[in-house]
Amino acid sequence: MTPDLLKLPHYREQSPEVAARFERLRKRPIVMEVRALTKRFSTPRGEVTALDAVSFSVHRREFMCVIGASGCGKSTLARLLAGLETPTSGEALLDGRPVRGPGPDRGMVFQGYTLFPWLTVKGNVMFGPRMSGRSGPAAEQDARQWIDLVGLSRFENAYPHQLSGGMKQRVAIARALANRPRVLLMDEPFGALDAQTRSQMQHYLLQIWKNVDVTIVFITHDLDEAVYLADRILVLDPHPGRVREVVEVPVPRPRSPDQFLTPPFLSVRRHLDTLIHPPSEKQAQRDLPIVRLTEVGDDVE
């Protein structure tokens, strides 16, 4: 039976096991540090601030999710960390060195299917190692390792158009990991998938992360997905994007879909929903102007 949300424990309440896990996390080295990162864009209507003085840090092998209302700058943040955009001010540091552009030390997985359609699964995964100077046989050996890791060894000679959406994203993850990045950046990678495939991909990703020495920064708009995957969740305010809160997820690991109805899961999800959609905003969204476009014989609730 679903617990009464009004009687849930506060999201900060942690079991001794979870508290010990966060204590270990805080002792790990900081891999990525973001200092007062600001990004402004020029538009026909004037200058728009997408991100304003965003600061946070990510520890080695941490899984951090970034959430926020639409337009809060989540994807802009991912592109800045990847070096695909230049900040207006502030900086992002990877292992203490400023990010000055794209590099093999950061892998990127987008929401869209960005595989090269003219290459096979193996060819796509080999692309990064070959660009890094690996010989053909060595790059092929590396590619097979990552293809095995994502469970697609039977499809190594298939082309992207022959794969399902979930399989394409698994190839994209393998391709991003083939360069052995320090940080894997994921910009709503499962947003275009159906609910069943999305659930499978979340499970696959946790398995992959458990077996690979990589830190993950995962952009999502799905609160359940964030709570299910993350160690900590960075919440951004919209217009402009500022850090509202960094939430430690008190849900024990290993994670499973059975936890979606547990008190710790529901508690932190409710807190996130309150941060992103304050009660006053929810009421404003409910009270839309009524415009009747047709005459009907009865009213609906």
N, C-alpha and C positions, 0 to 999 in steps of 0.2 A: 504493500500500500504506500502511495506517495506521501511523504511526511508533510505535515502542515507547515507551509513556508513561514508562517508567523512565529513558529516555535523553533525554527532552525537555529543552531549555534551561530555566533558571529563568525564571519569568514576567516578572521585572524586566528581562531582557535585551531591548534594543531596537535596532533598526536605526538608522543615522544619520538616515534620513528620519523615522522615528517620533519619535526624540529631538528633532529639530528642530521637529516638529509640537507636541510638548508644551511646548517652550520658547516657542513663539509663543502657545500657549494661556495659559500662566502670565503673559504680558505683557498679556493682554486685561483690560479692566475687570471687576471683580466685580459681577455683576448682583444675585445673591441671596446673602445671608449669614445663616447660622443660628447663633445664639449660645445655648448651654446650654439648648436647648429641652426642656422637660419637660411631660409631660401625664399627669395622674392621673384616674381615673374612680372614682366611688363605685358599688359593687355591693352586693347583699344580703349578700355574704360579706366585705365590707370594701373598703378602698381598693386599687385596682390601678394600678400604674405602667406605662403603655403605653410611654412614652419617657422616658429619663433623661439629661438634660444632653447632648443631641445637638448637635454643632457641626460645621459644614462651610461651604464657600463654593462658588458656581457662577459660572464666568466667562461673559462674553458669547459667545453662539453655541456654547456647550458643549452636548454631549449627555451627560447624567449619568443612569445607571441606579441604582436602589436595589433591593437584594436582601436576602434574609434568610429564615430559617425561618418557618413559619407562626406568627403571633402575635407577631412582632417589632415591630409598629407601623408597617409600611410605609404602609398606607392612612391611618392616623392622621396620619402625617407629611405626606402629600399634602394632607389636609384642613386641617391647620394652615397649610401654605404657601398654600393657596387662600383662607384666611380663613373657612372653614366651621366651624372649631373654634377655641376660645380656649385658649391654652397656660396651664398651671398656673403656670409660671415660664419665664424665658428669653424670647427674641424671635426673630422672623424679619424681616430687613430686605430691602426691594426698592429698589435704587438708593439705599441709605442711609436709607430711610424705613420705619418699623415697619409691618408688616402688621396692620391693625386690623379687617379684614373683607374680604368679596369685593370685587373691583374689575375693571374692564376691562383692567387691566395684567397680569392673569393669566387664561389660558384653562384650562379643565379638561375632560378627556375621561375618562369613566368606563368601567368594564368593560361595564356594562349599556347597552342602547340607549336613550339619554335624549332622543331626538328628540321633538318635539311631533307626535303622530300626525295632528292635524287640519290641519297645515301641509305644503305641498309641500317638496321639497328647497330650492327657491329661498326659500320663506317661512321655513324654518328658519334658513338662512344669513343672511337679511336681519334676523332678529330682533334680534341684538346691535346692529348699526348703527342700527336704528330706535329702540331703547331709548336709544341715545346721542344721539339728536336729529337723525340724518340724515333728510333728506326721502325720500319714497318712491322717486323716480327715482334719487337718489344711492345709496340703500341697495341698490336693485336692481342698479345698475352694479357696486357693490362685491361683491355676492353672486355675480354672474356671474364676476367675476375669480377668486374663491376656488373656485367650482364647477369652472371650467376647470382650475385648478391641481390639483385632486384627480381630474380625469379623468371628471367626471360631467355634462358639459354636455348630453348627450343625455337626461338624466334629471331636468332641473331642474324639470319640472312633475309628476314622480311623487311619490307619497306614501310614507311610510316602510314601510307594509305591502307595498308593491310592490318593495322592494329586498332584496337579499341582506344577510347579516350584515356582510360586508366593506364593501359599499357604504354601509350605515348608518354604520359607523364612519368612513368617509371623509367623509360629510356632517358627522358630529360634529366631526371635525378641522377641516373648513372653517368650521363655525359658530364654533368656538373661536378660530380665527385671524382671523375677520372683524373683530374688535375690535382687531386689531393688537397683541396682548399682548406684553409684554417676555419673559414666561416662559409656556411651555405645560406644564401639569402633566397627566400621563397615568397613571391608576391601573389597571394591568393591562388596557389597552384591547383587547388581542387575546386575552385569556384564554378567552373563550367561543367562539372561532372554531376551525374544523377546521384541521388541520396545513397543508394546502395554502393555504387562504385566509390563515392567519396568516403564512406565508412571503411571500405576495404583499403583505400589508399592511406588513410590515417593510420590504420593498423600496420601496413607495410612500412610507412615512414618511421614509426616508433621502433620497429624491428631493425631497420637499416641504421638508425641513429644509435641504437644500442651497440651495434657491431662496428661502427666506424668512429675514428677519433675526429669528430667534427662538431663545431658549435653551430646552432641553427637559430636564425632570426626569421620568423614566420609571420607574414602579414595576412590577416584574415578579418572578415566582418562577422564571422559566425562565432557567437559566444560559446556555444557548446564545444565547438572545435578548439577554441583557445583553451578552455578549461581542461579538455581531454588531453591535449598535447603538451602544454607548457609547464615549465618549472615556475616561471614568473611571467606576468602579463603587463606590458607597457600600455597604459591607456592614454590616448591623445584627445585633447579638446579640439573642436573644430573652429575654423575661421578666426584666427590662424591656429595651426596645430601647435599645441603646447602640452607638456607632460602634465597630465592630471594626477596620475598615481601609478606606482609600480606595485602590482598585487602578487604576493606569493600564493601559489596554488596549494591548498592543504590536502589535496587528494593524493593518497598514497600511490606509489609505483610498486610493481608494474600496473599500468592502466588497462582497463577493459571496458567495453560498452555497458557492462552491468553496473558500473559506477555512476551512470548518468542520473540515477534516481536516489543516490545516497545523500545524506545530509551535507557532508562537506562540499560535494559537487554543486548541489542546488544552492547552498549558501553563497559560495563565491560567484556563481552565475547571477544570482539576484543582485549582489553587490555591483557587479559589472554593468548590469542593465540599468541600475540606478545612476551610476556614473555617466553612462552614455546618453540615457534618456531620462532626465530628471522628471519628477511628477508634473511640474508645470508645463514642460514641453509636451509630454504625452497628452495632457488635457487639451493643449492648443491643437495638436494633430487630430484629436477626436472631433473638435468643434469646427468642422469644415462648413462653409456656406452651403445651404441646400438649394440646388438648382434642379427643378423638376422638368425633365425633358419629355415626359409622356404622361398621359392620363391613364390611370389604372383603376380598376374597380375596388381594389382594397389596398391597404397599406401593409408594408412588411416591417418586421422588427429590425 
